[in-house]
Amino acid sequence: MRLQVLGCAGGIGGRESSTTSLLVDDDILLDAGTGVASLDLDRLVRIDHVFLTHSHLDHVAGLAFLVDAVLGKREGAITVHASARVIEALKRHLFNWVLWPDFATIPDADDPILRWSEILPGEPVRLGGRRVSPHTVSHTVGSLAYMVDNGRGGFLFTGDMCSTPGLWRAMREESLLRKVIVDCSFPDADRDIADRSLHFCPATLLEDIRGLAPEVEVLIYHLKPGHEASIMRELREQGGQRVFTALAGGDAFAF
C-alpha cells in the first residue's frame, strides 16, 4: 500500500500551496482539496473512492473539479464516503445547481458520475485488501478520522480536529498503526483562535497524544501559512523525545 501526499497546507501563501488531499495507491483519495489538481487526467480517471473527513472548502474543493474532469471518461461512478452530516452539507451547499451542478444526477440519476455512501464510525470499508476505518473526531459536525491499513501496517489521518481523547484510546489498540498524520494549525500564541476554530496548537496536541506509543511517527499537517516554523519549533521543544515531522506535498510512504 502506497500513500502519496498531494496537498497538506492549512491555507494559501505558505511554503505549501495545495490544500489537503492524500492518495492511497491509485484509486482512493482521503479528502479532495486543491492538491487533486496535481494529478493528470489519466490518474484522475483511476480514482474510484473518496473518503471525506469533513465539509470545509479546503478539503472538498477538488471534488467538484474531479467529477467534472472524469465525466464521460470512465466506467461507473466515483463513490464518495462521508458521514451523513457531511453528505447533507455538500448536497445542500455545493452540489446544488447554484455553486456547482449536482453530479449525483449527471449524466442521469440512474448512472451518475458521483455516488454518495454514508459511513459510520466503527464500520470499516474494505477495498481490495485495504481497510478504511472511520473514527469520530471533534471538529465540525460529522467530522471523521480514518485509520487505513492493508493487514501489515497502516496510518491514521485525523483530518482537522481538536481534543478527542477517544480517538487516541482507540489507536492504542491498533497494532498496525505506524504513522499518524495530525492537524496542528496554530502556534501556542494563537491558542484562543485554535480553540474557537476547533484545531490544535502544540500545547493542546501534546496533551492529547500523551498515551500514543513512542514508536509511532507523528507527521504534522494543516500548518497555517507563516506559522510553520514556530509551530514545529514549539512541538520539538515541548515534545520530549517524540519526533515530529512537517508533512510536505510530494511525500510518499509505503506500508
N, C-alpha and C positions, 0 to 999 in steps of 0.2 A: 504494500500500500504506500502510495506516494502523496505527500502534501506539498502543494505549491502556494506561496503567498502572492496573490495578485494585487492586493492592496491592504493596508492596515493603518492608515492615517486617521487621526482624530479630527481632521479638518484640512483645508487647503492652505497653502502658503508656507508649509514647513519643509523639512528635509524629505518627507514622504508626501507624494502628491495625490495618491489614489486612495479612496476610502475602501472600507472593509469588504474583502471577498477572498475566500480560500478555496482552492481547487483540490479535490481528492481524486487521485487517478485522473481519468479524463472525463468522468461522467457525473460527478457530484460537486455541487457548489455549496459552501457554507456562507451564507449571506451573499448579496449581489449588489455591492456598492460600485463605485466608478472603476474599481480595479478590473472589472469584467472587460472593460474596453481594451485591455492589453492583449486579449485573445483575438486571433484572426477568425474568419468565418468558418474555416474547416474545424477549428477547435470548439467554437460556439455550438456548432451543429451536434457535437458529440455529447453535450450536456443533457442528461436525462432527468436529473433530480436537483432541486434547490431546497436547502433547509434554511429557513429564516429564523434568526434569534428574536427579532422584534421589527417594528414597522417604521422606525425612523429613516428619514430620506437617505442618509449616508450609507445605509445598509440595504436599501431596496431600489435605488435609482437605476442601477444597471439592469434590474429585472425587466423594467419597461422596455429598454432597448434590446435586451436579449431576445425576448419573444418576438419582437418586431423583426429582428435581423434574420431569425431562422424560419420564419413563416414561409411555407411552401418549399423548404429546402431539406426537410427531414420527415421521416415517418413517425407518426404518433406525437403525443403531447409531451411537453415538459411538465413534470409533476412538481408542484411547489408545496412543501411540507411546512406547516407552521401551526401555532396554537389557534384556537377558534377566534380569539380576540384579535390576533394579528391578521388573520384572513378577513375578518369583518372590516377591520380598518382599511385594508388595501382595496377591498371591493368598494367601499363607500367613498374613499378619499383619493384614490389614484386611478384604478381601472374602472372609471365611472362615466366615460364618454365626455368628461369635462377636461380633466387633466390629461387623460390618456384613454384610448379605446379599451373596451372590455374584451381582452384577448381570450377569456374563457368562453366566448361566443363566436370567435373568429377562427377558421372560415365559417363555422356554424357551431351551434351548441352541442351537436352530437359528435363532432370531430374537431375539437378546438386545438389550438396550439398550446394552451395553458390549462392545466387541471389543478384544482386545489385539493389538498389532502390534509385534514386535521390530524394533528399529532398530539398525543397525551403524555405527560410525564410518567415515567415508569413503563412505557410501552415502546420498546426498541423497534426500529425499522431495519430489516435485514436485506441487504442488496449485494448479491454476488460475493458472498464470503465476508462482507463488511457489515458491521453493526453500528447503527447510529442511535444512541440512547439519549432522549431528552430529559433535562432536569430544570425545574422551576428556579428562576433567579429573581432577585429584587432589582427591578429597573422599571420600565413602563409596564402597563398591564399586559399580561400574556407573554412576557419575555421568557426565553428558554436558553439554556446552555446545552451543548452537545458533546457527549463522550463518543469518540469514533474509534473503533478497533477492528482488527482483522483476525482475532484469535491468537495473535502472537505479541502484539503491542498496540498501543494507541495513544491518543491525546485528548485533552479536554479543551474545547473552545468555549469560553464563558459568554461571548458576546459582551455587550455593555452591562455593567452591574455595579451594585454596591453590596454592603454586607449581607451575606447569605450563608449563615453557619451550616445549614442543612446540606448545601452542596459539598462542602469540604468533608463533612461526616460521610457522605456517600462516596467521595473519592478515596477515603481511607480504606474502603472495601474493594477498590478497583485494582486488582493485581496486575492488570495490563497497562496501567497508566504510566507513560514515560515522560510526557511533556504537558504543560499547562500553558495555554495562550489566554492571558487575562488582561482586562482593562485596567489601566491606571492613567487617568486623563489629566489630572491636575497636580501641581506641587502642593505641599502642605500649606503654603501661604494662602492658597485658594480653597482651603478645606470647606469653607462655608458654601462656595459655589458647587464643589464636588458633592457635598451632602444634599443640597437642594436639587441638583440635577441627577442624583442617584448614580454617581460614579465614584470610583476610588481615587484617593490620593495615597501617597506612600504610607502614611501612618495608619490609615484605615485598612489598606490592603494587607500590610504586615500583621495587623491584629487578626484579620480574618483567616489567614493561611497558616497560623502558628502550628497547627497539627498536621500540615502537609508533609509527607515523607521527604527528607532532605535530598534524596537521590533524584527526585522528580525535578526536571528542568523547568524553570519559570521564564516564559517569554512574554514580554510586555508589549501590548498593542494599544492603539487609540490614544497615543500621547498627543496632547493639544499643541499645535504649531507654536514655536517659540519657547516652549517649556520642556522640550525633550531632554536637554542636558540636565536641568535642575531636577526633574523627576527621577531620572536614572541615578543621579548622584545621591539623592536622598534615600532611594531604595538600597543602594550599596552601603551607604554609611550606617543605616539603621537596621539592615537585614542580617547582621551577624555573618555566619558562614555561608548562608544561602547565596547562590549565584543568580543574578538577574541579567537578562539579555534583552535589548530592544529588538523587537521583530522588525523586519525590513521587507519591502516589496522585492520579489525575486528570490527570497529564501525558499529552500526546498528541503524536505526531510523525508526519510524513508522509515517505514515501520514493518 
